[in-house]
Amino acid sequence: MSEKYLLDTSALMSLLTDEEGADDVASILRRAELGAVEVYASFMTYMETFYRVWRIAGEEAAKSTYAELKEMPIHRIDLSEPILFRAGSIKSNYRLSVADAWIIASAIQMEASLVHKDPEFEQVQNMVSLITLPYKSR
């Protein structure tokens, strides 16, 4: 069985904006291209990436970035009842955004390590394997 990773929005944004941690994400994606690992992202990550790029660079850049994401060796995880119920449980028990609850639930469902740079995820480290990229300094 190959290694499995689920990329959080923060991981993808670090790649797209060449922040610290971008090399780690690029390495995971190269390994996925070779078939050595499986890489996933929640549908929420696609939406969050789309709107964040739109805010930074406009609608056309957001659409172009979305097209790029679709070409990457990433399997998109869409809505399913098991993920819905798990995300609802996570949201009801932890102080996280709805998007983060969906992303965590997707990682758990896929039995994947969650690659991120979001300190909010530390509160669920007992539920999901975390690969933490360097946090942005404040």
DRENROVO-281848 format. One record per atom (N, C-alpha, C): residue number from 1; chain; atom name; x, y, z. Coordinates in pm, 1 decimal, always signed. Atoms other than C-alpha are relative to their C-alpha. Layout:
# residues N
   k c  a       c1       c2       c3
 NUM A CA        X        Y        Z
...
# end
This chain:
# residues 138
   k c  a       c1       c2       c3
   1 A  N    +85.1   -118.8     +0.0
   1 A CA     +0.0     +0.0     +0.0
   1 A  C    +89.0   +124.2     +0.0
   2 A  N    -82.6   -120.7     +8.4
   2 A CA   +139.5   +337.7    -95.0
   2 A  C    -38.6   +100.3   +108.3
   3 A  N    +29.1   -107.9    -93.8
   3 A CA   +162.4   +639.6   +128.4
   3 A  C   -111.7    +85.3    -57.8
   4 A  N   +110.3    -86.1    +41.2
   4 A CA   -138.2   +868.9   +119.9
   4 A  C    +11.8   +134.6    +69.8
   5 A  N     -5.2   -136.1    -51.7
   5 A CA   -143.8  +1245.1   +164.5
   5 A  C   -125.0    +74.1    -43.9
   6 A  N   +107.4    -91.6    +36.0
   6 A CA   -426.7  +1494.8   +172.2
   6 A  C    +53.0   +140.9    +22.4
   7 A  N    -53.2   -136.1     -7.6
   7 A CA   -323.4  +1851.6    +95.9
   7 A  C   -107.2    +97.0    +46.2
   8 A  N    +85.8   -108.4    -46.1
   8 A CA   -486.6  +2128.3   +293.6
   8 A  C    +20.1   +119.8    -91.5
   9 A  N    -10.7   -123.2    +77.9
   9 A CA   -548.0  +2463.8   +128.5
   9 A  C   +131.5    +71.8    +29.4
  10 A  N   -124.3    -69.7    -36.3
  10 A CA   -252.3  +2608.1   +319.8
  10 A  C   +120.9    -63.9    -67.4
  11 A  N   -110.4    +68.1    +67.9
  11 A CA    -22.8  +2345.4   +167.3
  11 A  C     +2.1    +37.7   -147.9
  12 A  N     +5.8    -37.5   +141.6
  12 A CA   -142.5  +2418.8   -185.7
  12 A  C    +38.7   +145.8    -20.5
  13 A  N    -33.4   -141.9    +13.2
  13 A CA   -117.6  +2793.6   -131.0
  13 A  C   +149.5    +22.1    +20.1
  14 A  N   -145.2    -15.5    -17.5
  14 A CA   +240.0  +2753.1     -5.5
  14 A  C    +71.7    -36.4   -129.6
  15 A  N    -58.0    +38.1   +128.5
  15 A CA   +320.3  +2577.3   -333.4
  15 A  C    -21.9   +110.4   -103.5
  16 A  N    +35.8    -98.4   +102.2
  16 A CA   +140.2  +2834.8   -548.2
  16 A  C    +67.9   +135.5    +20.7
  17 A  N    -60.8   -130.2    -29.2
  17 A CA   +296.8  +3134.4   -373.5
  17 A  C   +147.3    -12.6    +39.4
  18 A  N   -140.8    +28.4    -28.0
  18 A CA   +638.3  +2971.9   -318.7
  18 A  C    +40.3    +42.6   +140.6
  19 A  N    -31.2    -24.7   -140.9
  19 A CA   +624.4  +3004.5    +59.7
  19 A  C    +84.9   -115.0    +53.3
  20 A  N    -73.0   +107.9    -66.1
  20 A CA   +833.3  +2800.4   +300.3
  20 A  C    -92.0   -122.7     +7.7
  21 A  N    +79.7   +123.0     +4.6
  21 A CA   +714.8  +2440.5   +267.4
  21 A  C    -39.0    -38.6   -141.7
  22 A  N    +36.5    +27.9   +139.2
  22 A CA   +655.1  +2465.6   -109.0
  22 A  C    +78.8   -118.1    -55.5
  23 A  N    -82.5   +110.5    +49.6
  23 A CA   +943.3  +2227.4   -179.4
  23 A  C    -52.6   -135.2    +49.5
  24 A  N    +55.0   +124.3    -54.6
  24 A CA   +786.3  +1964.1    +47.8
  24 A  C   -124.0    -43.2    -78.4
  25 A  N   +122.0    +29.9    +76.1
  25 A CA   +453.7  +1987.5   -135.7
  25 A  C    +36.7    -43.6   -141.3
  26 A  N    -44.2    +35.7   +135.1
  26 A CA   +628.2  +1978.3   -474.7
  26 A  C    +58.5   -141.4     -2.0
  27 A  N    -57.8   +134.3     -8.8
  27 A CA   +817.9  +1666.7   -364.7
  27 A  C   -109.5   -106.6     +8.0
  28 A  N   +112.4    +94.3    -10.5
  28 A CA   +495.3  +1490.6   -266.5
  28 A  C    -67.1    -16.1   -136.5
  29 A  N    +66.1     +6.6   +130.7
  29 A CA   +340.9  +1579.4   -603.0
  29 A  C    +87.6    -71.3   -103.7
  30 A  N    -89.7    +73.0    +91.5
  30 A CA   +649.5  +1454.6   -793.2
  30 A  C     -9.4   -149.6    +25.8
  31 A  N    +11.8   +142.4    -35.8
  31 A CA   +624.7  +1125.8   -605.7
  31 A  C   -134.0    -56.2    -46.4
  32 A  N   +131.3    +43.8    +48.5
  32 A CA   +255.0  +1108.1   -697.4
  32 A  C     +2.9    -22.1   -151.5
  33 A  N    -12.5    +17.0   +145.5
  33 A CA   +340.5  +1156.4  -1065.8
  33 A  C    +67.2   -132.1    -34.9
  34 A  N    -70.7   +126.1    +21.3
  34 A CA   +567.3   +852.6  -1036.4
  34 A  C    -80.7   -120.2    +49.3
  35 A  N    +83.2   +107.9    -52.3
  35 A CA   +289.7   +650.7   -871.4
  35 A  C    +46.9    -54.5   +133.6
  36 A  N    -55.3    +47.2   -127.2
  36 A CA   +484.7   +618.9   -546.6
  36 A  C    -88.8    +32.7   +119.0
  37 A  N    +90.6    -40.8   -107.5
  37 A CA   +221.1   +794.0   -333.2
  37 A  C   -133.9    +39.5    -61.7
  38 A  N   +130.8    -49.4    +41.2
  38 A CA   -145.2   +887.1   -351.8
  38 A  C    -22.1   +135.1    +65.5
  39 A  N    +22.9   -133.9    -52.4
  39 A CA   -240.6  +1252.2   -311.2
  39 A  C   -146.3    +37.1    -22.1
  40 A  N   +140.2    -40.2     +1.3
  40 A CA   -586.2  +1384.8   -229.9
  40 A  C    -13.1   +145.4    +42.9
  41 A  N    +39.4   -130.8    -53.3
  41 A CA   -753.1  +1719.8   -166.4
  41 A  C   -151.6     +2.1     +5.0
  42 A  N   +144.4    -14.8    -15.4
  42 A CA  -1101.0  +1796.7    -43.2
  42 A  C    -53.6   +100.8   -101.2
  43 A  N    +66.7    -98.8    +86.5
  43 A CA  -1346.8  +1978.0   -268.4
  43 A  C     +6.3   +138.1    +62.8
  44 A  N     -8.8   -129.1    -68.9
  44 A CA  -1329.4  +2252.1     -4.0
  44 A  C   +135.5    +66.5    -26.5
  45 A  N   -131.7    -54.6    +29.6
  45 A CA   -958.0  +2294.9    -72.8
  45 A  C     +1.0    +63.7   -138.5
  46 A  N     +8.9    -58.6   +133.9
  46 A CA  -1032.9  +2354.0   -439.7
  46 A  C    -73.5   +134.2     +5.5
  47 A  N    +76.5   -124.5    -10.5
  47 A CA  -1292.5  +2617.2   -350.2
  47 A  C    +79.1   +107.2    +73.3
  48 A  N    -77.6    -99.4    -74.5
  48 A CA  -1072.2  +2786.7    -91.2
  48 A  C   +117.1    +52.9    -82.3
  49 A  N   -110.6    -44.3    +84.4
  49 A CA   -776.7  +2797.3   -329.1
  49 A  C    -50.6    +95.1   -107.3
  50 A  N    +60.1    -84.2   +104.1
  50 A CA  -1000.2  +2941.9   -601.3
  50 A  C    -28.4   +140.3    +52.3
  51 A  N    +35.5   -134.2    -47.4
  51 A CA  -1132.2  +3226.6   -386.4
  51 A  C   +121.6    +76.6    +51.4
  52 A  N   -119.3    -70.6    -48.8
  52 A CA   -794.4  +3304.3   -228.1
  52 A  C    +81.6    +57.4   -115.6
  53 A  N    -72.5    -52.1   +116.6
  53 A CA   -624.3  +3336.1   -566.2
  53 A  C    -78.2   +115.5    -61.6
  54 A  N    +83.2   -108.3    +54.0
  54 A CA   -918.3  +3547.7   -688.0
  54 A  C    +25.8   +129.1    +77.1
  55 A  N    -23.6   -118.6    -82.9
  55 A CA   -868.0  +3785.6   -393.7
  55 A  C   +137.0    +61.9    -25.3
  56 A  N   -137.3    -46.9    +18.6
  56 A CA   -493.8  +3810.3   -459.5
  56 A  C    +21.8    +53.9   -141.4
  57 A  N    -40.0    -29.6   +137.9
  57 A CA   -481.5  +3817.8   -838.5
  57 A  C   -114.4    +13.4    -99.2
  58 A  N   +113.2    -18.6    +89.3
  58 A CA   -833.7  +3834.7   -979.8
  58 A  C    -60.8   -129.1    -52.3
  59 A  N    +80.5   +113.4    +46.4
  59 A CA  -1089.1  +3608.4  -1142.2
  59 A  C    +73.7    -86.8   -102.7
  60 A  N    -67.4    +78.7   +103.8
  60 A CA   -884.5  +3504.1  -1447.1
  60 A  C   +112.9    -83.8    +58.6
  61 A  N   -107.2    +75.2    -65.6
  61 A CA   -589.5  +3401.7  -1230.0
  61 A  C    -59.1   -116.1    +80.2
  62 A  N    +65.0   +106.3    -76.7
  62 A CA   -827.1  +3201.8  -1008.8
  62 A  C    -43.0   -113.9    -92.1
  63 A  N    +42.9   +103.4    +95.3
  63 A CA   -970.4  +3019.4  -1310.0
  63 A  C   +120.0    -75.2    -56.7
  64 A  N   -121.7    +63.0    +50.6
  64 A CA   -621.8  +2951.7  -1444.4
  64 A  C    +60.3    -94.0   +104.8
  65 A  N    -52.7    +82.9   -108.5
  65 A CA   -507.1  +2819.1  -1106.4
  65 A  C    -84.7   -124.0    +18.4
  66 A  N    +88.2   +116.3    -11.9
  66 A CA   -812.4  +2594.0  -1085.1
  66 A  C    +30.5   -100.7   -110.9
  67 A  N    -34.5    +89.0   +111.5
  67 A CA   -726.6  +2452.3  -1428.8
  67 A  C   +132.8    -71.4    +28.8
  68 A  N   -127.9    +60.6    -38.6
  68 A CA   -369.0  +2392.2  -1304.2
  68 A  C    -20.7   -110.6   +102.9
  69 A  N    +26.4    +99.5   -104.2
  69 A CA   -499.5  +2210.1   -996.5
  69 A  C    -57.7   -127.9    -60.0
  70 A  N    +63.6   +116.8    +62.3
  70 A CA   -708.7  +1981.8  -1215.5
  70 A  C   +100.8    -85.6    -76.4
  71 A  N   -103.6    +73.9    +72.6
  71 A CA   -391.8  +1881.1  -1403.8
  71 A  C   +101.4    -66.2    +93.4
  72 A  N    -95.2    +56.5    -96.2
  72 A CA   -197.0  +1795.8  -1087.8
  72 A  C    -41.4   -142.4    +36.2
  73 A  N    +31.3   +138.5    -37.7
  73 A CA   -175.0  +1433.3   -968.0
  73 A  C    -68.4     -7.4   +137.6
  74 A  N    +76.5     -8.8   -124.6
  74 A CA   -436.2  +1499.7   -698.6
  74 A  C   -139.6    -55.0    -26.4
  75 A  N   +136.8    +52.1     +8.3
  75 A CA   -758.0  +1304.8   -645.7
  75 A  C    -89.8    +89.0    +86.1
  76 A  N    +91.2    -86.0    -75.5
  76 A CA  -1041.4  +1537.9   -546.1
  76 A  C   -100.6    -87.0    +74.3
  77 A  N    +96.5    +70.9    -83.8
  77 A CA  -1255.9  +1410.1   -259.7
  77 A  C   -124.4    +87.2     +9.1
  78 A  N   +125.5    -73.7     -1.0
  78 A CA  -1615.5  +1520.1   -303.0
  78 A  C    -88.9    -47.6   +114.4
  79 A  N    +96.3    +29.1   -106.8
  79 A CA  -1915.9  +1502.6    -72.7
  79 A  C    -40.6   -146.8     +0.2
  80 A  N    +58.9   +132.2    -22.7
  80 A CA  -2018.5  +1166.3    +66.9
  80 A  C    -62.6     +3.6   +138.9
  81 A  N    +63.2     +0.8   -133.1
  81 A CA  -2240.6  +1081.7   +362.4
  81 A  C    +98.7    -30.0   +112.2
  82 A  N    -95.3    +23.1   -110.2
  82 A CA  -1956.4   +929.6   +569.3
  82 A  C    +83.6   +124.2    +32.0
  83 A  N    -78.4   -120.9    -24.6
  83 A CA  -1750.3  +1246.4   +522.7
  83 A  C    -87.9   +108.0    +60.8
  84 A  N    +94.0    -98.1    -55.4
  84 A CA  -2055.2  +1466.1   +591.0
  84 A  C    -20.8    -23.2   +149.8
  85 A  N    +24.3    +29.8   -142.1
  85 A CA  -2127.7  +1288.8   +921.7
  85 A  C   +126.1    +23.3    +83.5
  86 A  N   -125.5    -19.1    -74.0
  86 A CA  -1762.2  +1291.6  +1024.5
  86 A  C    +30.8   +148.6    +13.0
  87 A  N    -25.6   -145.2     -4.4
  87 A CA  -1721.9  +1661.6   +933.6
  87 A  C    -93.6    +67.7   +100.2
  88 A  N    +95.0    -55.8    -97.0
  88 A CA  -2036.8  +1742.4  +1132.7
  88 A  C    +41.3    -28.8   +142.9
  89 A  N    -46.7    +37.3   -133.0
  89 A CA  -1901.8  +1555.5  +1433.2
  89 A  C   +122.7    +82.7    +39.7
  90 A  N   -120.6    -78.2    -27.3
  90 A CA  -1566.1  +1731.7  +1407.8
  90 A  C    -36.7   +145.4    +28.9
  91 A  N    +39.4   -140.9    -16.9
  91 A CA  -1728.0  +2074.7  +1371.3
  91 A  C    -71.5    +20.6   +132.8
  92 A  N    +74.6    -16.1   -124.8
  92 A CA  -1953.9  +2013.3  +1671.4
  92 A  C    +88.4    -14.3   +123.9
  93 A  N    -85.1    +26.5   -115.2
  93 A CA  -1664.9  +1909.3  +1895.0
  93 A  C   +129.5    +80.2     +6.6
  94 A  N   -125.8    -74.7     +3.5
  94 A CA  -1376.5  +2135.8  +1790.5
  94 A  C    -24.8   +140.3    -53.5
  95 A  N     +9.4   -139.5    +46.4
  95 A CA  -1325.6  +2507.7  +1731.2
  95 A  C    +79.2    +14.0   -129.7
  96 A  N    -59.0     -2.5   +133.0
  96 A CA  -1253.0  +2484.4  +1360.2
  96 A  C   -101.1    +58.1    -97.9
  97 A  N    +91.4    -46.1   +104.0
  97 A CA  -1397.3  +2635.2  +1045.3
  97 A  C    -71.4   -119.8    -62.4
  98 A  N    +72.3   +106.0    +71.1
  98 A CA  -1650.3  +2436.3   +844.5
  98 A  C    +92.0    -62.4   -104.2
  99 A  N    -90.8    +51.9   +102.5
  99 A CA  -1393.8  +2405.3   +564.5
  99 A  C   +103.8    -93.7    +62.6
 100 A  N    -98.8    +85.7    -65.6
 100 A CA  -1133.1  +2265.5   +805.5
 100 A  C    -61.5   -132.0    +44.5
 101 A  N    +67.2   +123.9    -39.8
 101 A CA  -1385.0  +2011.9   +937.2
 101 A  C    -14.8    -94.1   -119.5
 102 A  N    +11.4    +81.5   +121.5
 102 A CA  -1450.6  +1890.0   +580.1
 102 A  C   +136.3    -58.0    -38.5
 103 A  N   -133.3    +43.2    +40.5
 103 A CA  -1078.2  +1870.4   +507.6
 103 A  C    +51.5   -109.6    +92.8
 104 A  N    -42.7   +101.7    -96.7
 104 A CA  -1000.3  +1676.4   +826.6
 104 A  C    -78.2   -129.0    -21.3
 105 A  N    +83.1   +118.3    +21.7
 105 A CA  -1292.2  +1440.5   +767.2
 105 A  C    +42.2    -74.3   -126.2
 106 A  N    -45.3    +62.4   +125.2
 106 A CA  -1168.1  +1377.4   +413.4
 106 A  C   +131.2    -75.3    +21.7
 107 A  N   -127.6    +66.7    -28.6
 107 A CA   -817.3  +1295.3   +538.1
 107 A  C    -23.5   -128.8    +78.5
 108 A  N    +29.5   +118.9    -80.0
 108 A CA   -958.4  +1054.1   +795.0
 108 A  C    -63.2   -107.7    -88.4
 109 A  N    +69.1    +95.0    +88.5
 109 A CA  -1187.0   +890.2   +537.0
 109 A  C    +98.6    -69.5    -94.9
 110 A  N    -95.7    +54.9    +96.5
 110 A CA   -896.7   +839.5   +295.4
 110 A  C   +120.5    -65.7    +68.1
 111 A  N   -112.3    +53.0    -77.9
 111 A CA   -660.4   +726.2   +575.3
 111 A  C   +131.0    +61.7    -48.1
 112 A  N   -113.6    -75.1    +53.8
 112 A CA   -420.7   +995.9   +455.3
 112 A  C    +56.5    +93.8   +105.9
 113 A  N    -63.5   -101.0    -85.3
 113 A CA   -172.2  +1217.4   +635.7
 113 A  C    -39.1   +137.3    -53.3
 114 A  N    +43.1   -134.7    +35.9
 114 A CA   -294.8  +1577.3   +635.9
 114 A  C   +121.3    +92.9     -2.5
 115 A  N   -112.8    -90.7    +19.0
 115 A CA    -29.0  +1811.8   +495.9
 115 A  C    -53.9   +141.4    +10.2
 116 A  N    +58.7   -131.1    -28.0
 116 A CA    -84.2  +2164.2   +626.3
 116 A  C   +102.7    +94.2    +60.6
 117 A  N    -76.8    -97.7    -77.5
 117 A CA    +54.5  +2481.2   +778.3
 117 A  C    -97.0    +88.2    +78.3
 118 A  N   +107.0    -66.9    -73.1
 118 A CA   -244.9  +2570.5   +994.5
 118 A  C     +2.1    -45.9   +145.6
 119 A  N     -7.2    +40.5   -141.0
 119 A CA   -197.5  +2572.3  +1374.4
 119 A  C   -131.7    -51.8    +57.1
 120 A  N   +131.0    +47.7    -47.8
 120 A CA   -572.5  +2508.6  +1417.8
 120 A  C     -8.7   -152.8     -3.0
 121 A  N     +7.9   +146.2    +13.1
 121 A CA   -516.0  +2145.8  +1312.6
 121 A  C    +64.5    -73.8   +116.3
 122 A  N    -66.2    +66.7   -111.9
 122 A CA   -303.2  +2074.4  +1618.7
 122 A  C   -100.2    -61.2    +97.9
 123 A  N    +98.7    +51.6    -94.6
 123 A CA   -621.0  +2020.6  +1820.6
 123 A  C    -58.6   -135.2    -41.5
 124 A  N    +53.6   +129.1    +44.0
 124 A CA   -711.7  +1712.2  +1611.6
 124 A  C   +110.7   -101.0    -28.6
 125 A  N   -111.4    +89.9    +28.0
 125 A CA   -370.3  +1546.5  +1607.0
 125 A  C    -22.8   -141.6    +51.9
 126 A  N    +33.0   +134.3    -47.8
 126 A CA   -519.6  +1252.5  +1798.0
 126 A  C    -94.0    -73.4    -95.9
 127 A  N    +95.8    +59.6    +93.9
 127 A CA   -765.8  +1191.0  +1509.6
 127 A  C    +60.4    -31.6   -135.8
 128 A  N    -53.4    +10.2   +135.5
 128 A CA   -549.2  +1224.0  +1199.1
 128 A  C   +151.1    +23.4     +4.3
 129 A  N   -143.9    -20.6    +11.1
 129 A CA   -183.3  +1197.5  +1106.4
 129 A  C    +25.3   +136.4    -65.0
 130 A  N    -28.1   -133.8    +50.5
 130 A CA    -44.4  +1548.0  +1053.0
 130 A  C   +144.8    +10.3    -47.7
 131 A  N   -131.7    -39.4    +47.9
 131 A CA   +249.6  +1661.6   +842.5
 131 A  C     -3.2   +151.0     -5.3
 132 A  N     +5.5   -144.1    -17.0
 132 A CA   +310.3  +2017.6   +948.7
 132 A  C   +112.6    +68.6    -74.7
 133 A  N    -96.3    -83.7    +70.6
 133 A CA   +483.6  +2255.3   +711.1
 133 A  C    +31.5   +120.3    +89.0
 134 A  N    -34.0   -116.0    -84.5
 134 A CA   +658.0  +2562.3   +857.3
 134 A  C   -113.1   +104.1     +0.4
 135 A  N   +102.9   -103.6    -13.8
 135 A CA   +403.5  +2809.2   +991.9
 135 A  C    +56.2   +133.7    -42.5
 136 A  N    -39.9   -137.5    +32.1
 136 A CA   +410.1  +3165.5   +869.1
 136 A  C    +29.8    +72.1   +130.1
 137 A  N    -25.1    -81.9   -118.7
 137 A CA   +567.6  +3402.2  +1117.7
 137 A  C    -97.7   +115.0     +0.1
 138 A  N   +101.9   -103.4    -10.3
 138 A CA   +323.6  +3659.2  +1246.3
 138 A  C    +63.6   +132.4    +29.5
# end
